[in-house]
Amino acid sequence: MKLQNIILILILAYSLTGCSPIILKMYGMNNIAAISNDEIAEVAEKYNVPLADNYKLDTAYVSYLYTFDTLKYSLQIKNHLQPSQALYYDKNGHLSSFQINCYSGGFPNLNWDRNEIMTTFPPKEQAPIDSILPLDKHLEFVQNLPQSEKISLDGYDYIVLVHWNRFMGRQSKNLIKTVQENAELTENHKVKIIYVNTDEVFALY
């Protein structure tokens, strides 16, 4: 399934009637398009993303997900292809909390704190936890940008990967803010947030 179709399904899931420019504007979304590294940096600064912790997603990510049986793992594949995600991994690289747009609800903004799941760290259960994308495999698809620092996970109790993009507009911005605020709730854990831009992936597929 093409990723553009996933976006359409996402919008239909919110009981809307189509992916019209008016609907996109109501959600603060933009047209899907690849953007340059300079444009990624420009948008990242607007969204309060530290450039040293900002990366982009390799397009091979999609091919990897489709190496799984598309019948047996259809839900897991669909979930990992969502445009807005926050994946919380523990220090052993296991997914312990998974937040994605299609479980958030909300209009005209996605409600990342639906059922108050973001009031604790790590967040309470939202999307189903799976094991098809452990941290080490996920990081294989994370590419450096010109201002990215080398990723070091030493000493961290939790690593959060945030998939964000320009085309989701303020929905991406709100997710980033929510994740950052949630990370401040922990008193005993050291948390590393890695921001991963996905515009190129969605533009290609």
Order of alpha helices (4+ residues) and beta strands (2+ residues): alpha-alpha-alpha-beta-alpha-alpha-beta-beta-alpha-beta-beta-alpha-beta-alpha
